[in-house]
Amino acid sequence: MKSKLLLILCLTSIGSYTFATGTSYTNANIRKQADSQMQGTAAEVEITRKIRDRITSTESLSMHAKNITIVTLGDTVTLSGTVTSQEEVTSLTDIAKKYSGSKIIKTNFRITK
């Protein structure tokens, strides 16, 4: 019983996110993006992998920043999640620009302390 209650509390607490842009994203929307990524081309998956590798190897980024969602579809790379500062937003965006070529970078971050 306690484990079921804990699971319900966890699921309801992560039910939606509001990013710095003021847009509300639900887990379903984020999952839909991630599912779309799995259907992406090999080139899109490779861009996502390069960005993820660089982000996770950057020691100055927080664990939050290293766990963002990265989706590459068509001409757009979307970065979303929680970060700890505007500096992290800038670093993440710069990394995505460097490894994505000429793709459009969209960001949906929530800054927390």
Secondary structure, DSSP 8 states (H G I E B T S, - for coil): -HHHHHHHHHHHHTSEEE-TTS-EEEHHHHHHHHHHHHTS-HHHHHHHHHHHHHHHT-TTS-HHHHT-EEEEETTEEEEEEEES-HHHHHHHHHHHHHHHTT-EEEEEEEE--
